[in-house]
């Protein structure tokens, strides 16, 4: 039973922190982050796969930054910035034009 518990994936907890993405898209984006984090819990692979998913769903030029602690100042397309807490990781997403 102990080995089973160790191999069982932990539930992914995502929470919107701030940003200017329209309310109607936030739920979908949070679902996408949670879905990707289930299979890519490490920062590097989460970053790559989340960018691929956002580009596929919402059109290209998404930028994704994932880490435990960072600060930023970015220029982004209006209505495309989001800062999300995903388990112990911070996830920043935004679109930067072509």
N, CA, C and O atoms as CSV, one atom per row, in Angstrom:
chain,resi,resn,atom,element,x,y,z
A,1,UNK,N,N,0.830,-1.191,0.000
A,1,UNK,CA,C,0.000,0.000,0.000
A,1,UNK,C,C,0.874,1.253,0.000
A,1,UNK,O,O,0.501,2.259,-0.605
A,2,UNK,N,N,2.019,1.212,0.661
A,2,UNK,CA,C,2.903,2.370,0.722
A,2,UNK,C,C,3.477,2.687,-0.659
A,2,UNK,O,O,3.566,3.856,-1.034
A,3,UNK,N,N,3.866,1.665,-1.416
A,3,UNK,CA,C,4.397,1.864,-2.764
A,3,UNK,C,C,3.329,2.448,-3.678
A,3,UNK,O,O,3.621,3.319,-4.498
A,4,UNK,N,N,2.082,1.970,-3.540
A,4,UNK,CA,C,0.981,2.507,-4.343
A,4,UNK,C,C,0.786,3.984,-4.075
A,4,UNK,O,O,0.606,4.772,-5.004
A,5,UNK,N,N,0.822,4.361,-2.812
A,5,UNK,CA,C,0.640,5.771,-2.445
A,5,UNK,C,C,1.762,6.627,-3.004
A,5,UNK,O,O,1.527,7.759,-3.425
A,6,UNK,N,N,2.982,6.101,-3.012
A,6,UNK,CA,C,4.124,6.855,-3.535
A,6,UNK,C,C,4.009,7.073,-5.041
A,6,UNK,O,O,4.423,8.116,-5.547
A,7,UNK,N,N,3.456,6.107,-5.755
A,7,UNK,CA,C,3.333,6.207,-7.215
A,7,UNK,C,C,2.081,6.952,-7.666
A,7,UNK,O,O,1.988,7.357,-8.825
A,8,UNK,N,N,1.130,7.136,-6.777
A,8,UNK,CA,C,-0.121,7.799,-7.139
A,8,UNK,C,C,0.130,9.292,-7.364
A,8,UNK,O,O,0.711,9.957,-6.506
A,9,UNK,N,N,-0.303,9.825,-8.514
A,9,UNK,CA,C,-0.065,11.241,-8.780
A,9,UNK,C,C,-0.847,12.126,-7.797
A,9,UNK,O,O,-1.990,11.835,-7.445
A,10,UNK,N,N,-0.199,13.204,-7.369
A,10,UNK,CA,C,-0.873,14.152,-6.488
A,10,UNK,C,C,-1.844,14.980,-7.301
A,10,UNK,O,O,-1.588,15.280,-8.468
A,11,UNK,N,N,-2.964,15.354,-6.689
A,11,UNK,CA,C,-3.896,16.207,-7.431
A,11,UNK,C,C,-3.254,17.562,-7.732
A,11,UNK,O,O,-2.483,18.094,-6.933
A,12,UNK,N,N,-3.584,18.093,-8.879
A,12,UNK,CA,C,-3.042,19.384,-9.290
A,12,UNK,C,C,-3.984,20.472,-8.797
A,12,UNK,O,O,-5.190,20.423,-9.036
A,13,UNK,N,N,-3.421,21.444,-8.112
A,13,UNK,CA,C,-4.195,22.580,-7.619
A,13,UNK,C,C,-3.752,23.825,-8.372
A,13,UNK,O,O,-2.590,24.222,-8.290
A,14,UNK,N,N,-4.668,24.436,-9.102
A,14,UNK,CA,C,-4.356,25.665,-9.832
A,14,UNK,C,C,-5.242,26.787,-9.308
A,14,UNK,O,O,-6.403,26.578,-8.955
A,15,UNK,N,N,-4.663,27.979,-9.267
A,15,UNK,CA,C,-5.414,29.137,-8.781
A,15,UNK,C,C,-4.989,30.376,-9.549
A,15,UNK,O,O,-3.800,30.668,-9.676
A,16,UNK,N,N,-5.976,31.102,-10.060
A,16,UNK,CA,C,-5.725,32.350,-10.766
A,16,UNK,C,C,-5.232,33.370,-9.755
A,16,UNK,O,O,-5.857,33.554,-8.710
A,17,UNK,N,N,-4.130,34.031,-10.047
A,17,UNK,CA,C,-3.587,35.052,-9.150
A,17,UNK,C,C,-3.902,36.461,-9.642
A,17,UNK,O,O,-4.465,37.273,-8.908
A,18,UNK,N,N,-3.535,36.740,-10.887
A,18,UNK,CA,C,-3.806,38.057,-11.463
A,18,UNK,C,C,-3.561,38.026,-12.965
A,18,UNK,O,O,-2.977,37.086,-13.504
A,19,UNK,N,N,-4.019,39.071,-13.614
A,19,UNK,CA,C,-3.809,39.179,-15.047
A,19,UNK,C,C,-4.968,39.905,-15.703
A,19,UNK,O,O,-5.947,40.262,-15.046
A,20,UNK,N,N,-4.847,40.118,-17.007
A,20,UNK,CA,C,-5.893,40.846,-17.724
A,20,UNK,C,C,-6.607,39.985,-18.765
A,20,UNK,O,O,-7.290,40.515,-19.641
A,21,UNK,N,N,-6.454,38.660,-18.677
A,21,UNK,CA,C,-7.181,37.764,-19.573
A,21,UNK,C,C,-8.656,37.828,-19.211
A,21,UNK,O,O,-9.015,37.817,-18.034
A,22,UNK,N,N,-9.503,37.894,-20.222
A,22,UNK,CA,C,-10.947,38.000,-20.003
A,22,UNK,C,C,-11.461,36.861,-19.119
A,22,UNK,O,O,-11.031,35.715,-19.247
A,23,UNK,N,N,-12.371,37.192,-18.238
A,23,UNK,CA,C,-12.959,36.237,-17.299
A,23,UNK,C,C,-13.468,34.981,-18.005
A,23,UNK,O,O,-13.341,33.876,-17.479
A,24,UNK,N,N,-14.041,35.151,-19.191
A,24,UNK,CA,C,-14.626,34.017,-19.916
A,24,UNK,C,C,-13.588,32.975,-20.355
A,24,UNK,O,O,-13.949,31.828,-20.619
A,25,UNK,N,N,-12.314,33.353,-20.436
A,25,UNK,CA,C,-11.268,32.421,-20.852
A,25,UNK,C,C,-10.485,31.842,-19.677
A,25,UNK,O,O,-9.784,30.844,-19.842
A,26,UNK,N,N,-10.588,32.439,-18.512
A,26,UNK,CA,C,-9.775,32.016,-17.370
A,26,UNK,C,C,-10.016,30.567,-16.980
A,26,UNK,O,O,-9.063,29.834,-16.719
A,27,UNK,N,N,-11.261,30.145,-16.935
A,27,UNK,CA,C,-11.573,28.763,-16.566
A,27,UNK,C,C,-10.938,27.771,-17.517
A,27,UNK,O,O,-10.370,26.767,-17.088
A,28,UNK,N,N,-11.032,28.048,-18.797
A,28,UNK,CA,C,-10.446,27.172,-19.809
A,28,UNK,C,C,-8.925,27.126,-19.679
A,28,UNK,O,O,-8.318,26.064,-19.814
A,29,UNK,N,N,-8.320,28.268,-19.421
A,29,UNK,CA,C,-6.870,28.318,-19.268
A,29,UNK,C,C,-6.442,27.570,-18.012
A,29,UNK,O,O,-5.448,26.844,-18.042
A,30,UNK,N,N,-7.166,27.731,-16.912
A,30,UNK,CA,C,-6.852,26.998,-15.685
A,30,UNK,C,C,-6.976,25.492,-15.906
A,30,UNK,O,O,-6.153,24.722,-15.412
A,31,UNK,N,N,-7.996,25.074,-16.644
A,31,UNK,CA,C,-8.159,23.647,-16.968
A,31,UNK,C,C,-6.980,23.141,-17.795
A,31,UNK,O,O,-6.484,22.037,-17.566
A,32,UNK,N,N,-6.535,23.943,-18.749
A,32,UNK,CA,C,-5.401,23.566,-19.585
A,32,UNK,C,C,-4.138,23.428,-18.744
A,32,UNK,O,O,-3.384,22.468,-18.904
A,33,UNK,N,N,-3.906,24.386,-17.848
A,33,UNK,CA,C,-2.723,24.316,-16.974
A,33,UNK,C,C,-2.791,23.052,-16.116
A,33,UNK,O,O,-1.798,22.333,-16.000
A,34,UNK,N,N,-3.937,22.777,-15.521
A,34,UNK,CA,C,-4.092,21.593,-14.665
A,34,UNK,C,C,-3.875,20.309,-15.458
A,34,UNK,O,O,-3.188,19.401,-14.991
A,35,UNK,N,N,-4.455,20.228,-16.652
A,35,UNK,CA,C,-4.325,19.038,-17.486
A,35,UNK,C,C,-2.856,18.781,-17.843
A,35,UNK,O,O,-2.375,17.652,-17.742
A,36,UNK,N,N,-2.162,19.820,-18.254
A,36,UNK,CA,C,-0.759,19.677,-18.631
A,36,UNK,C,C,0.090,19.325,-17.404
A,36,UNK,O,O,0.996,18.498,-17.496
A,37,UNK,N,N,-0.196,19.943,-16.267
A,37,UNK,CA,C,0.592,19.692,-15.046
A,37,UNK,C,C,0.434,18.268,-14.532
A,37,UNK,O,O,1.325,17.755,-13.855
A,38,UNK,N,N,-0.681,17.625,-14.842
A,38,UNK,CA,C,-0.876,16.237,-14.415
A,38,UNK,C,C,0.180,15.321,-15.022
A,38,UNK,O,O,0.677,14.416,-14.352
A,39,UNK,N,N,0.520,15.549,-16.266
A,39,UNK,CA,C,1.476,14.684,-16.951
A,39,UNK,C,C,2.871,15.299,-17.068
A,39,UNK,O,O,3.819,14.607,-17.439
A,40,UNK,N,N,3.007,16.587,-16.756
A,40,UNK,CA,C,4.293,17.287,-16.838
A,40,UNK,C,C,4.495,18.124,-15.570
A,40,UNK,O,O,4.430,19.351,-15.633
A,41,UNK,N,N,4.738,17.482,-14.423
A,41,UNK,CA,C,4.824,18.218,-13.161
A,41,UNK,C,C,6.113,19.032,-12.977
A,41,UNK,O,O,6.160,19.933,-12.139
A,42,UNK,N,N,7.139,18.724,-13.742
A,42,UNK,CA,C,8.402,19.460,-13.615
A,42,UNK,C,C,8.346,20.755,-14.420
A,42,UNK,O,O,7.703,20.813,-15.469
A,43,UNK,N,N,9.019,21.788,-13.928
A,43,UNK,CA,C,8.940,23.123,-14.529
A,43,UNK,C,C,9.310,23.139,-16.010
A,43,UNK,O,O,8.598,23.747,-16.810
A,44,UNK,N,N,10.407,22.486,-16.391
A,44,UNK,CA,C,10.860,22.532,-17.787
A,44,UNK,C,C,9.839,21.918,-18.743
A,44,UNK,O,O,9.477,22.524,-19.752
A,45,UNK,N,N,9.381,20.715,-18.417
A,45,UNK,CA,C,8.434,20.061,-19.326
A,45,UNK,C,C,7.066,20.731,-19.277
A,45,UNK,O,O,6.365,20.765,-20.289
A,46,UNK,N,N,6.673,21.264,-18.123
A,46,UNK,CA,C,5.411,21.998,-18.027
A,46,UNK,C,C,5.453,23.236,-18.916
A,46,UNK,O,O,4.483,23.545,-19.608
A,47,UNK,N,N,6.570,23.935,-18.893
A,47,UNK,CA,C,6.728,25.136,-19.724
A,47,UNK,C,C,6.551,24.807,-21.204
A,47,UNK,O,O,5.764,25.451,-21.897
A,48,UNK,N,N,7.279,23.811,-21.681
A,48,UNK,CA,C,7.223,23.449,-23.105
A,48,UNK,C,C,5.825,22.996,-23.525
A,48,UNK,O,O,5.287,23.469,-24.526
A,49,UNK,N,N,5.247,22.083,-22.759
A,49,UNK,CA,C,3.955,21.523,-23.154
A,49,UNK,C,C,2.830,22.545,-23.025
A,49,UNK,O,O,1.920,22.565,-23.853
A,50,UNK,N,N,2.880,23.393,-22.002
A,50,UNK,CA,C,1.848,24.416,-21.856
A,50,UNK,C,C,1.903,25.413,-23.002
A,50,UNK,O,O,0.860,25.826,-23.510
A,51,UNK,N,N,3.103,25.807,-23.420
A,51,UNK,CA,C,3.229,26.700,-24.578
A,51,UNK,C,C,2.642,26.045,-25.824
A,51,UNK,O,O,1.907,26.686,-26.576
A,52,UNK,N,N,2.962,24.774,-26.044
A,52,UNK,CA,C,2.418,24.064,-27.203
A,52,UNK,C,C,0.891,24.036,-27.172
A,52,UNK,O,O,0.241,24.263,-28.192
A,53,UNK,N,N,0.324,23.758,-26.006
A,53,UNK,CA,C,-1.141,23.697,-25.881
A,53,UNK,C,C,-1.779,25.070,-26.104
A,53,UNK,O,O,-2.768,25.176,-26.829
A,54,UNK,N,N,-1.228,26.120,-25.492
A,54,UNK,CA,C,-1.792,27.466,-25.661
A,54,UNK,C,C,-1.698,27.914,-27.117
A,54,UNK,O,O,-2.642,28.501,-27.647
A,55,UNK,N,N,-0.562,27.641,-27.768
A,55,UNK,CA,C,-0.410,27.988,-29.185
A,55,UNK,C,C,-1.443,27.248,-30.035
A,55,UNK,O,O,-1.994,27.821,-30.975
A,56,UNK,N,N,-1.706,25.995,-29.717
A,56,UNK,CA,C,-2.661,25.195,-30.492
A,56,UNK,C,C,-4.101,25.661,-30.261
A,56,UNK,O,O,-4.895,25.709,-31.201
A,57,UNK,N,N,-4.434,25.997,-29.041
A,57,UNK,CA,C,-5.821,26.364,-28.711
A,57,UNK,C,C,-6.129,27.821,-29.060
A,57,UNK,O,O,-7.175,28.116,-29.637
A,58,UNK,N,N,-5.216,28.729,-28.709
A,58,UNK,CA,C,-5.499,30.171,-28.812
A,58,UNK,C,C,-4.664,30.894,-29.860
A,58,UNK,O,O,-4.629,32.125,-29.856
A,59,UNK,N,N,-4.003,30.193,-30.741
A,59,UNK,CA,C,-3.137,30.763,-31.789
A,59,UNK,C,C,-1.758,31.080,-31.221
A,59,UNK,O,O,-1.613,31.318,-30.022
A,60,UNK,N,N,-0.746,31.083,-32.089
A,60,UNK,CA,C,0.657,31.187,-31.648
A,60,UNK,C,C,1.048,32.507,-30.989
A,60,UNK,O,O,0.270,33.455,-30.880
A,61,UNK,N,N,2.262,32.500,-30.573
A,61,UNK,CA,C,3.064,33.547,-29.937
A,61,UNK,C,C,2.867,33.634,-28.422
A,61,UNK,O,O,3.129,34.683,-27.834
A,62,UNK,N,N,2.410,32.556,-27.777
A,62,UNK,CA,C,2.333,32.540,-26.319
A,62,UNK,C,C,3.728,32.336,-25.743
A,62,UNK,O,O,4.541,31.590,-26.289
A,63,UNK,N,N,3.981,33.002,-24.650
A,63,UNK,CA,C,5.222,32.836,-23.897
A,63,UNK,C,C,4.830,32.285,-22.529
A,63,UNK,O,O,3.825,32.703,-21.953
A,64,UNK,N,N,5.609,31.359,-22.015
A,64,UNK,CA,C,5.309,30.708,-20.743
A,64,UNK,C,C,6.578,30.697,-19.893
A,64,UNK,O,O,7.646,30.293,-20.353
A,65,UNK,N,N,6.442,31.147,-18.649
A,65,UNK,CA,C,7.538,31.122,-17.687
A,65,UNK,C,C,7.028,30.367,-16.469
A,65,UNK,O,O,5.967,30.686,-15.933
A,66,UNK,N,N,7.786,29.366,-16.033
A,66,UNK,CA,C,7.392,28.553,-14.880
A,66,UNK,C,C,8.571,28.478,-13.922
A,66,UNK,O,O,9.707,28.254,-14.342
A,67,UNK,N,N,8.302,28.664,-12.644
A,67,UNK,CA,C,9.364,28.550,-11.648
A,67,UNK,C,C,8.813,28.660,-10.245
A,67,UNK,O,O,7.624,28.912,-10.046
A,68,UNK,N,N,9.685,28.468,-9.280
A,68,UNK,CA,C,9.264,28.568,-7.878
A,68,UNK,C,C,9.296,29.999,-7.382
A,68,UNK,O,O,8.508,30.372,-6.513
A,69,UNK,N,N,10.195,30.804,-7.922
A,69,UNK,CA,C,10.315,32.181,-7.466
A,69,UNK,C,C,10.943,33.018,-8.568
A,69,UNK,O,O,12.070,32.751,-8.984
A,70,UNK,N,N,10.231,34.022,-9.043
A,70,UNK,CA,C,10.787,34.924,-10.037
A,70,UNK,C,C,9.972,36.206,-10.049
A,70,UNK,O,O,8.856,36.245,-9.532
A,71,UNK,N,N,10.517,37.229,-10.626
A,71,UNK,CA,C,9.771,38.461,-10.849
A,71,UNK,C,C,9.941,38.816,-12.316
A,71,UNK,O,O,10.827,38.298,-12.996
A,72,UNK,N,N,9.083,39.704,-12.793
A,72,UNK,CA,C,9.158,40.009,-14.219
A,72,UNK,C,C,8.574,41.381,-14.509
A,72,UNK,O,O,7.839,41.961,-13.711
A,73,UNK,N,N,8.927,41.862,-15.662
A,73,UNK,CA,C,8.330,43.042,-16.246
A,73,UNK,C,C,8.297,42.751,-17.733
A,73,UNK,O,O,9.344,42.724,-18.380
A,74,UNK,N,N,7.117,42.535,-18.286
A,74,UNK,CA,C,7.015,42.150,-19.692
A,74,UNK,C,C,6.030,43.042,-20.432
A,74,UNK,O,O,5.089,43.580,-19.848
A,75,UNK,N,N,6.265,43.183,-21.713
A,75,UNK,CA,C,5.312,43.838,-22.595
A,75,UNK,C,C,4.522,42.732,-23.281
A,75,UNK,O,O,5.101,41.774,-23.795
A,76,UNK,N,N,3.205,42.867,-23.288
A,76,UNK,CA,C,2.364,41.803,-23.833
A,76,UNK,C,C,1.170,42.408,-24.557
A,76,UNK,O,O,0.850,43.586,-24.399
A,77,UNK,N,N,0.525,41.569,-25.354
A,77,UNK,CA,C,-0.697,41.998,-26.024
A,77,UNK,C,C,-1.782,42.189,-24.977
A,77,UNK,O,O,-1.919,41.378,-24.061
A,78,UNK,N,N,-2.545,43.254,-25.111
A,78,UNK,CA,C,-3.621,43.546,-24.165
A,78,UNK,C,C,-4.568,42.346,-24.063
A,78,UNK,O,O,-4.961,41.767,-25.076
A,79,UNK,N,N,-4.922,41.989,-22.847
A,79,UNK,CA,C,-5.857,40.894,-22.629
A,79,UNK,C,C,-5.240,39.516,-22.699
A,79,UNK,O,O,-5.956,38.528,-22.861
A,80,UNK,N,N,-3.906,39.428,-22.579
A,80,UNK,CA,C,-3.275,38.114,-22.724
A,80,UNK,C,C,-2.354,37.732,-21.572
A,80,UNK,O,O,-1.676,36.708,-21.652
A,81,UNK,N,N,-2.309,38.517,-20.511
A,81,UNK,CA,C,-1.389,38.231,-19.409
A,81,UNK,C,C,-2.099,37.485,-18.289
A,81,UNK,O,O,-3.197,37.856,-17.875
A,82,UNK,N,N,-1.452,36.423,-17.803
A,82,UNK,CA,C,-1.996,35.693,-16.664
A,82,UNK,C,C,-0.897,35.175,-15.769
A,82,UNK,O,O,0.142,34.715,-16.242
A,83,UNK,N,N,-1.134,35.252,-14.462
A,83,UNK,CA,C,-0.212,34.727,-13.469
A,83,UNK,C,C,-1.000,33.730,-12.635
A,83,UNK,O,O,-1.997,34.091,-12.010
A,84,UNK,N,N,-0.555,32.472,-12.621
A,84,UNK,CA,C,-1.309,31.359,-12.046
A,84,UNK,C,C,-0.426,30.598,-11.074
A,84,UNK,O,O,0.757,30.385,-11.342
A,85,UNK,N,N,-0.989,30.186,-9.950
A,85,UNK,CA,C,-0.287,29.297,-9.016
A,85,UNK,C,C,-0.685,27.877,-9.359
A,85,UNK,O,O,-1.875,27.571,-9.439
A,86,UNK,N,N,0.290,27.005,-9.563
A,86,UNK,CA,C,0.044,25.602,-9.901
A,86,UNK,C,C,0.856,24.745,-8.949
A,86,UNK,O,O,2.070,24.613,-9.106
A,87,UNK,N,N,0.183,24.156,-7.951
A,87,UNK,CA,C,0.871,23.457,-6.868
A,87,UNK,C,C,1.922,24.397,-6.284
A,87,UNK,O,O,1.569,25.474,-5.804
A,88,UNK,N,N,3.183,24.031,-6.309
A,88,UNK,CA,C,4.246,24.863,-5.733
A,88,UNK,C,C,4.925,25.762,-6.772
A,88,UNK,O,O,5.904,26.442,-6.462
A,89,UNK,N,N,4.408,25.764,-8.000
A,89,UNK,CA,C,5.030,26.535,-9.069
A,89,UNK,C,C,4.202,27.758,-9.448
A,89,UNK,O,O,2.973,27.733,-9.397
A,90,UNK,N,N,4.891,28.815,-9.826
A,90,UNK,CA,C,4.245,29.985,-10.399
A,90,UNK,C,C,4.309,29.852,-11.911
A,90,UNK,O,O,5.340,29.467,-12.463
A,91,UNK,N,N,3.201,30.172,-12.584
A,91,UNK,CA,C,3.120,30.068,-14.037
A,91,UNK,C,C,2.696,31.429,-14.583
A,91,UNK,O,O,1.623,31.931,-14.247
A,92,UNK,N,N,3.534,32.019,-15.416
A,92,UNK,CA,C,3.211,33.279,-16.060
A,92,UNK,C,C,3.039,33.005,-17.547
A,92,UNK,O,O,3.905,32.411,-18.190
A,93,UNK,N,N,1.899,33.452,-18.081
A,93,UNK,CA,C,1.652,33.289,-19.519
A,93,UNK,C,C,1.290,34.651,-20.105
A,93,UNK,O,O,0.660,35.484,-19.454
A,94,UNK,N,N,1.704,34.849,-21.343
A,94,UNK,CA,C,1.337,36.074,-22.051
A,94,UNK,C,C,1.616,35.901,-23.533
A,94,UNK,O,O,2.414,35.058,-23.945
A,95,UNK,N,N,0.943,36.714,-24.315
A,95,UNK,CA,C,1.206,36.709,-25.758
A,95,UNK,C,C,2.075,37.894,-26.113
A,95,UNK,O,O,1.859,39.009,-25.638
A,96,UNK,N,N,3.045,37.643,-26.940
A,96,UNK,CA,C,3.894,38.702,-27.480
A,96,UNK,C,C,3.770,38.601,-28.983
A,96,UNK,O,O,4.019,37.540,-29.556
A,97,UNK,N,N,3.392,39.680,-29.625
A,97,UNK,CA,C,3.098,39.696,-31.056
A,97,UNK,C,C,4.120,39.018,-31.942
A,97,UNK,O,O,5.225,38.689,-31.511
A,98,UNK,N,N,3.728,38.815,-33.186
A,98,UNK,CA,C,4.576,38.132,-34.174
A,98,UNK,C,C,5.833,38.893,-34.471
A,98,UNK,O,O,6.647,38.449,-35.280
